Amino acid sequence: MGWVNKNDKSGSYIASYRDPLGKQRSKSFRTKAEAKAFLNSIESAKQRGDWTDPRRSKVKFGEFAARWLETTVHLKPSTRTSYELLLRIHVLPYFEDAPLGQIERVHIQAWIAKLTKKGVGPGTVRNAYRMLARVLGEAERSRMITRSPATKIPLPKSQRQEMHVLTPEEIDRLASTVYPRYRALILTAGFTGLRWGELAGLKVEHLDLLRGVVHVKQSLTEAGGGRVEIVPTKTGEHRTVPLPKFLCKVLAEHLAQYPSREKWVFSPRDGGPMRHSNFLSRHFKPSLRAAGLKQEVRIHDLRHSAASIAIASGANVKQVQQMLGHASATVTLDTYSHVFPSLAEQLRDRLDAAYTEARERASRASG
């Protein structure tokens, strides 16, 4: 048990104790009662085996997170990249300089509210929170802090948004009403299924118009402070997507008419990188109105439309998975199995035909 002494010079009370290793430690308090309460809490922590060195809790979150990531060797390259992005873009701007021991539940709740207000999607917010919780959980296990505050925090619910699938005619109509500089972008999105970040991150060198393919190697994301960053694709994998012949011609004309100083395939007038919010408000939404399409249609729905067109054209699940860059065929099936209910009817008719043909063959053989 510790002891309390009064500092006659300052009038404060000094609570002294020995840590589990026998080293004497002390802390000043305004009243004797506060000093005794502190010693009781220290004694309880020692008995529970969760006492932590107060100096360790002063280590900054950013420093500990970097150390944790550097020493975590079992991660796949794609997972490590994902962790680094979540930390750099969403977590560190808020917590980097915060001492581990000073991060409280209320700070985490305020951070989640701030991300949500900025328009960060529920799924990304949840992933960023899990990243924060991993680091703080390791800090607890490493005896940097007594308890992680990142437990049972209410998170925004991921609501699956309604899918709006456009027909090839509607995509063409949208491409015809958009500002001419972005016609090729709309057609590429609607007939290849590239994600917005992949479209924005596409470089001229990634196009092979002679072979009719596009090599999807990177994505563009908008980080804090208005910065844009080149990052890996969502799954961390490269893929090659076929380009219809008409689209190869459209892209060739587009590159000749709208060159970019930074070699982006798609760019605004200044030739720099595309900005999602600018394109959405200034061009995409007005073009939906001009084309007579629902305002609820999102840029991401062009990706869904491309998948639907591919399925209707006879592409199998594996081909659609590779085109979209899904992590597995299961994701493709879960997302698009309902798009064309007629596929179930086609399967039923084929099974019925197989049985009928088998009966006819058996009848001919017996006759």
N, C-alpha and C positions, 0 to 999 in steps of 0.2 A: 504494500500500500504506500502511496505517496504522502507528502507532507506539505503544509502551507506555512509560509513565513511572510511577515509584513515588511515591506520596504519603507523604513521610517522616512526616508528622504522624499519619496514620491507619493507615499500613502497607498500604493497599490499592494496587491497580495500575490505572492509568487507561489504557484503550484509546481512542486517538483516531484519527479518519479523516475524510476529506472525502467528502461524498455526491456523487452524480452532478452536482449543480448547483454544486459547489465549496465548499459550506458545511461548516465544521468541526463535527464531532460527537464526543461522548465518552461512555464508560460505565465505571463502576467495577466491579472484580472482586476477589475475595479472593486469588487467586493469579495469578502471571504466565502460567502455562499456560492458565488460563481466558480471560485477556485476549487472548492470541495466537489461541486457537481462535475467539474471537468475531470477531477481525479477519479471519481466514481465511474465515469464513462470510459476512462482509460483502463481502469481495472477490469471492467466488464469486457472490453475489447480484448484484453490480454487473455482473459479466461476463455473467451470464445475462439481465440486463435486468429482473430482478424485485425489485430493492431497493425497500423501502417505508419511508416516513417513520415512525419508531416512534411519533411523537405521534398519527398518524392512526389507529393501531390501538387507541388509548385511547377513541375515539369509541364511545358506547354503542349497542348493537344497536337499541334502540327508536328512538333519534334518527335513525340511518341508515336504518332501515326506513321511517320516516315520510317522510324526504326522497326515498327511492327511489320510494315509491308516489306521491308528489306529482308527481314529474317523469316518471313513466311515462305518457305521454299516449295510447298506442295501444290501451289496454284498452277493451273493451266495458263499458258500465255494469254488466251482470250479473257480468262477470269481476272488475271492480274491487270490487264489493260482496262477492263471494266471498273475494277476497284479504283485504279488511279484516276480515271475520268470522274467517277462519282465524288471522290475526295476533292479533286482540283476544282471542279465546276460548281459543286453544290455544298460541300461540307466545310472545306477549309476557308472559304471567304467569310464564314461566320465564326468558326471555332478555332482557327489556326493559332491565334495568340492567347487563347484562354488557358489558364492553368487547369490541369485535370481536376484538381480538387475543388475548383470553383464553378464547374459546370453543374447546374442544377436542373431539375425536371422542368421548371418554368422556362428556362432558357431554351430547352429543346422544343417545348411547345410553341414558343414565340418563333423559333426558326422554322418549324413546319408551317405555321401560319404565314410567315413571310414568303416561303417558297410557293405556297398555294396562291397567295395574292398576286405573285409575279406571273402566274399562269403555268407553272410547272405541273405537268400531268400527275394524277394520283399514283400511277405506277412508278414514275420516276421518284416522287416524294417518298414512297415506301422503300424503294431500293436505296435511296440516300440515307434514310433513317436506319435501315439495316446495316449500312456501312458504318455509320456513327456508332451504333450499338455494338458492332464487332470490336471496334477499337476500344471503346470504354469497357467492354466485357473483358478484353485482354488486359486492360489497365487494372481491373479488379483482381484478376487472377495473378497478375504480376506484383500485387501488393502496392500499386501506385496510389490507389484509392480504396476506401473501405467497401463501398458499394457503388455499382454503376447506376446512374440515374435514368438510364435509357431502358426502362422496363415498363410495360403496359401503358405506353403512351398512345392515346387515341390518334388514329391515322385516317386520312381521307380515303373513302371507299373507291375502289376502282370500278367504275360503271362502264359496262360495255356499250359503246355508242352504236346507234343504228347504222347499218351499212347501206350506203346509197350507191347502187351499181348503175353506171351509165352504159348505154348501148354504144356501139361504134359510131352510129350516126350522131348521137348526142356529144360524144367526145369531139368529133369533127366539127360540130356546130360551135362548141365551146372554143375550140382552137381557132375558129374563123372569127370569133367576136373579140378575143383577147388582143391586147396590143401586139402588133406583128412580131416584135422582138421575142415574144414568149410563145409564139405558135408552136415552135418545135418542142419546147419544154412540155406543153400540154400533151402533145401527141406522143412524146417519149414516155411520159408518166402513164398515159392511158393504154399504151401497147407494149410496155416492158415491165411495168410493176415496180420500178425503182422507188425506194423511199425518198422523201423530200431531201434528207441530208445527203443521200447518194447522188441525187440529181444536182444539188448545189455543189457537191464536191467533185463532180465529174470534170476531168481535164481532157483536153483535145487528144493527148497521147493515149487515152484510154479507149478511144474509138478506133475500130478497124472496119471502115466502111466497105472495103474491098471484100472482106470475108463476111460482112454483115453481122458483126458482133460488137458488144460493148463489154469491156472488162471492168467490173465493179470492184474497186480496190480500197476505197476510202469513203468517208462521209464528212460532212461539214456540220459543225455544231456551233451555236452562239453561246459563248460563255459570259461571265459577268463583265461589267464595264464596257459592253458593246463589242468585245473581242470576238473573233471567229477563230475556231481551231479545226485543223484537219485531224480526224480521229479514225480508228478502224470502223468497219461496218458493224452492224448491231451484233452479229454472231462472231465477229473477228475473223471471218473467212472471206477470201476472194472468190468471185464467181464470174462466169462468162454467160451473158444473156444474149439470145439471138435478136437481131433487128430485122423487121420486115423490110422488103425491098423498097416500098414506098417511103419508109422512115429513113432509110439510108440516103435517099435522094433529098428528103426534107432537111436532114442534118447537114448534108454537104452544102446546100444552098444557105442554110443558117450560118454555118461557119464562115462562108465567104462574105456574107452581108453584115454579120455582127461579130467581128473579131474581138477578143479580150486581150488586154495587155498582159494579164496574168495567166493566159491560156485556159481560162474556164470555158467549158462548152456553153454554159448559160450564165449570163451576167447582166447587170443593169447597165445604164448608159455609160457610167464611168469605167466600166470594164472590170470592176472589182467583184467580190463575192456576193452571192444572192443573200437576201435577208427575208426570212419566212414571213415575218409580220408585215413588212413593207409590200411584198408581193401579194399577200392575202388581201390586205385592205385596198391597195391601189389598183390591182389588176384582176385578181381571181374573183372576188365578190362582185365587182361591177360586171365582169364578163358572164357570170352566172345569170344575172338579171337580163343582160342583153340577149343571152341564148335561150331565155325562157325556162331556165332550170331552177330547181329549189335552192333557196339560200342555205339550207341545211347541208348541202353537199360540201364535203371537205376536200382539201388537196389529197389527203390520204385515200379518199374514195376512188381516185384514179387508179391507185394500186389495186384496190378490190376489183375495179372494173377490168383491169388487165388480166387478173386471175380468172375472172368469170368468162371473159372472151376466150382465153386459152382453153378452159374446161369445155366450153361450148364447141370449140373447134376440134375437140377430140384429144387434147393433151391428157396424159395420165397424171396421177398424183405426184409421182416422182419428178416428172418434168416441171410441174407447177412449183413444187418445192424448190427445185434448183433455180428456176427463174426468179422466184421471190426471195431466195436466200433464207428460207426458214431453217431452224435448227434441226427439225425432224419432219418426216411426212405426217406424223401425228398432229403437229401444229397446223399443217395445211388442211388435213381432214376436219379438224375441229373448227377451223375458220370458215371453210367453204363447202362443207357437205350439204348445206341447206340451200345453196345458191340456185342450183338447178334441180328441183324435185323431179323433173322428167328423167333424170339419170336412174332413179329407182324404178320408174316405169320401163325404161329401156332394159334394165337388168331383169325385171319380171318377164318381159316379152321374150328375151333371149333364153331364159331358163325354160319357159313354156315351149318355145320352139325346139330346144334341145330334146325335151322329153317327147314331144310329138314326133320328131324325126326318128328318135330311137324306136318308138312304137311302130312307125311305118316300116322301118328296116326289119324289125322282128316279124311283122306281118307278111312282108314280101318273102322273107326266108322260109317261113312256115308254109306259105302258099305254094 
